[in-house]
Amino acid sequence: MNTDAVDLLIRRELPAAALGDRDAYGRIIQASQNAVTAVALAITRDVPASEDIAQEAFLSAWQHLRRLQNPASFLPWLRQITRNLAHDHLRARRQRPLDGEAAELVIARAADPSTPMQRLIDDERETVAADLISDLPEESREVLLLFYREGRSSRQVAALLGLSDAAVRKRLSRARQSVREDLLRRFADFARETAPGATFALAVTTAIGGFSKPAAAAGAMTAGSSLVAGIAAKSALGSMAAAGGGLFVGVLVAWLCRGLLARYADDEVERRAILRTYNGSILTSVLIVIGVIAAAWLFDSRLLALVVLAAGMAVINYQMLVSLPRVMDPLLARDATRHPQGAARRQMFYRLTFGVSGTLISNIAVLGMLAIAYLRVA
């Protein structure tokens, strides 16, 4: 299938797939399975593991298709899911102790004499696969695997990996210069022989039957806090959405505390001045929450979410550290003169809640949620 045909197929089938059409999604899998397995294989250097990871990536993408607004983003999004899963696989394999189920499998394999020759053949194939891929330049592994699986079409490789045709040709040229010709011939045979066949797409499509439709998976979260939590738990943009969720909680607390500031007013004019200034920071917080969620949910952009969050926090800091003190400092000084008893305690409370200390605590809370959520999805 040529480059334009793949793009056209994905654009044509994706809306139906997002509504739960498994056959439409199966056609998408057939068009992109070489790219996804190549990405996983280049990282894991393990053919069976790469196919398992590719299947998991397709299943994960199926569950969250409704979150994808732009069909052109499907392949980059799918590749990133695959890369994350492949790196998770490597980390788990390095950290997993040889006990429990893993130990039982190893012992059972060693004790089973029924097919020793087949085990030797399998072990040899796995070793050859790892060695062949390891001998290639790291930046060229995905490109070379796809190049030979896609009939030596650099344009097709470029489209499936999101690179320019010139970049693909450059990586191919570097590989040819740095790798022996006989190794390239062996690798070409290996790439073709390990390419997933028609049964791969069939297996994934069958497995999809055990999962909810994308519409059902995405439609349950309607309340603001649940929406933020859902994005944080299930999306690569969860770090930004979680920070927005922390800000959302802060907005609720701020709204409940606004009456404390109004107590310093002597008349309606002062009260309005206090609330006008303070409500401006609350409105900014609400806009940040909306902006972060929009960036994550509608535009599928981590960078845009981060920009919205950073710009919004800068505005809030100015409002709380500059605008609000202009109104409140004279009122706090008047309160200390009129009612000296307990004034220090009241001003300490003000600083911890609304002043420099309170603003600093709010910043740390938002950044902390951002860091925690990022580590959960990284």
N, C-alpha and C positions, 0 to 999 in steps of 0.2 A: 504494500500500500504506500503510495507516494505521500510527500509531506502535506500537500494541500488536502488530500483525501482524508488524512488523519485528523487535521484541524476541522474539516467539514463534518466528519463523523462525530467528533466529540461535541461540537456545537449543536448538531442536530439531535443527538441522543441524550445529552445531559439533562434537558428539561424533563423529559419523560422519566429518566432514571431518578431524578430528584423527587418525583412524585410516586416512586415505588415500582417502576417498570424494571423487573429483573432482566428481561431479555435485552432491553436497551443498554443496561449496565454491562451485560455480558459482551455486547459488541464493543463497548469502550474498553473492556479488559483485553479482548483479543487485539485491539489496535495498540495498546500501550504495555502489554505484558513483557515484551522484550526489554523495554526501557526500565521498568520497575525491577525486574529480576537482575538486570545488569547492574543497576545501582546497588542493590543488596549484595550481589556477588563480588563486586569490586571492593566492598568494605569487609565482608566476612570471609571471603576466599573459601567458601564452603557451599557447594551446589545445593544439597538438600536444605540447608539452613536458609539459603537465599530464597528458595521457592516458598518456604514456610513464612518468611518475613514478607515476601511479596503478597502472599495471600492475606496475611494479617493487615497489610497496608491497604489493600483493596477493600477489605471488610470494614476497616476503620473509616475510610473515605466514604463508603456507602452510608454508614450511619450518620455522617455529618454533611451529606451533600447539600441539604437545604441551607447550610451556612455559606455556601459558595455562591456568590452573586454573579461573578464574571466567568463564563465558560473558558475564556483564555487563560484563567489562573489555575485551571484544573491540573494540568501536568506539573507545573512548578510546585503546587500544593501537594500533589501526590508524591513527587520525588522527595520533598522535605519530610513527609511522613515516613517514607521508606528509609531515608538516611537516619532519622531519629530511632526507628525501630532496630536498624542494623547495629547502630552504636550501643543501644540498650542491650542487644543480644551479646555483643562482645564483652560489655561490662559484667553482665550476669554470668557469662561463662568464666571470666577471670576470677570472680568473687565467690562462685558457687562451691561450697565444700563437697567432697565426694562422700556423701552419706545419703540416707533416705532412698528416694526413688532412683536418683542418679547412680548410687552405688549398686543398687539391686540390678539395674540394667547392665552395668559393666560386668558384674559377677555372672549374671545369666548368660551374657554373650560369651564370656570366657569359658563357661562350663558347658556350653551347648556344642557338641561335636558334629552336629548334623550336617552343616554346610561350611566346613572350614575353608574350602577353596573360594567360595563366594565371598566369605568375609575378607580373605586376603585380597581378592579383586577389588572389593569396595574400599578397603583401606588404601590400596595402591591408587585408586582413582582419586580419592580425597587428597592424598599427598601430592599427586601430580597437579591437581587443580590449584592447591595452595601454592606450590612452587612456581607454576606457570604465571599466576597472577602476581606473586611477590617479585618476580624478576622484571616486571614492567614498571615504568615510571608511574608513580601514584596518580598524577594528574591525567594520565592517559588510559587508565584501566577501564573506566566507564565508556570512554569514546571507542576504544578498540573492541570491547565486547559487543557494543551495539553496531559498530561498523561491519563486523563480519556477520552478525545476526541479521542485519538489515540489507544484505546484498551489496555491501560495499558502497553505500550511498551516504556521502558526507552530509548532504542536505537533510536527509531523513534523520541522521544522528543529531544534527544541529537542532532540528525542530523538537525532537523527543527529549533532549537534554537542556533546552533553553539557551543554546549557545549560537553564535554566528557561524556561518559556514566557514569563514576564514579562520576562526578560532579552532574549529574541528580539524581543518586541514593542517594547521600549525602543530597541533598536538600529535596528529598522525605522523607528520614529518619528523618531529622530535623523537617519537617512539622508534621509527624506522632507523634513525641515525644512532640511537643508543642501544638497540636490541639486535641480537644476531638474527640473520635472515631465517635460519632453521627454527629458531624459537618462535618467530612470527608465524611461520607455517604451522607449527604445532599448536600455537595459540588460536589460529584461525579455525583449525579443525575442532579444537576444544570448544570454542565459542559457538560454533554451529551445532555441535553434538549436544551441548547442554542447554540450548535454547528451549524454552517451554513450548509444548505442543498444544493442540486443541483441547486436550484433556485438562490442562491447567485452568483455562477459562471456565470450563464446565464444572470443575471442582469448586471454584470460588463461587460461581453462580448458584450452585447447589447449596453451599454453606450459607449463602445469604438468606436462604429460607428460614434459618433459625433466628434471624435478627428482625427487629422492628423496621418498618419502612422509614426512610429518611423523614417523611412528613411527621410521623408519629414521634420519632426521636426528638425532633426539634420543636414540636408544637406545644409541649407541656409547660414550658417556662414562660410565664406571662408577667408575673410581678417583677418589679424592678430589681429587688434583691436576689430573687431566684434566677433572673436572667444573667446578672453579673456572676453569680455562683456557677451557673452552667457553663458560661464562657470560660471562667477560670479553670474549671475542672476538665473540660473537654477540648480546649482549643490551644493552639500554639501561641495565641495571643492572650492566654489566660493571665499572664503577669500584669498586663496593663488593665485588664478588666477587674482583676482583684484589687488593684490600687484604687480604681474608680469606685469599687464596692466599699472600700475603707472610707473613702471620701463621702460616700452616700450616708454611711452611719454617722460620720462627723456632722453632716448637714442636719440630721435629725436632732443630735445633741445640741448643736448650735441654736436651732430653732427653739428648743425648750429653755435655753439659757438666756434668750434675748430679753426676757422680762427682768432679769437681774440688773441689766444695764439701765433699763428705763427707770429704775428706782432712784437713780441719781438725779433725775430731772426735777426741776422746781415747777415747771409749767409745760404746757402743751408744745410750745415752740422748741424747747430743749428736748422733750421726748421725741418729737418728730425728727430732729436732727440726729439723735442717737440711733433711732431705728432705721432712718434712711441710710446712714453710713453702714450700720451693721448688716442690714438686709442686703446691701450690695454685695457683701462677701458671701452671704448665703446663696444669692442668685448666681454668683460666679461658680460656686461649688456645684450647684445643680447643672449648670451648663457644661462643666468639666465632665461630670458623670455621663451626661448625654453624649458629649463629644467622644469620650473614650469608648463607650459602648458602640456608637456609630462607626468609629474607626475599626473596631474589632469585628463587628457583626456585618456591617454593610460594605465596608471597603476592604476588609481582610488585610489590614496593614498594621503591623507592629510599630513601624516607624511613625506613622501618623498618630497612633494612639499615644506614643511616648511624647511627641511634639505637643499634642493637645494637653497632656497631663503636665508637662514642664511649664508651658506657657501659662496655663491656668493657675498653677501653684505660685508662679511669680506674681501674678495679679493679686491673688489672695494675700500673699505675704505683704505686698505694698498696702493693700487695704487695711490689714490688721496692724501693721507696724508703723504706718504713716497717717493714713486717713482717720482711722478710729482714734488714735491718741490726740489728734488735733481737737476732736470734740470732747474726749473724756478727760484729758489731763486737767483742764480748769475745773471740771466738776469734781474730780478726785481731790484736788487741792482744797476746794471749798468744803467738801465733806470732812476732810481732816481738821479744818479750822472749826467747823461747827460742832463736830462730834469726835473729839480727839480720842475718847475711850473706844478702843476696838478699831480705830482707823487703820493701824498697821496691819491688823489681821485681815480687814476688808481689802486693803490694797494688795496684800500678798495673794489673796484669793483671785483678785482681778488679774494679776500678772500671770498666775498659773492657768487661768481659764481663757483670758482674752489677750494678754500682753505678749511680751517676747517669749517667756517660758511656754505659754500655751501654744503659741504659733510654732515654736521649735518642737514641742511634743507632737503636734499634728503632722509636721513634716516628717519626723522620724517614724510615726505610725504608718503614714502612706508609703514611705520608702521601704519600711520593713515588710509590709504586705506585698509590695512590688517584688522585693528580693525573694521572699518565701515562695510566692506563686511562680516566679521565674524558675527557681530551682526545682519545683515540682513538674514543670513542663519541659525543662531543658533536656 
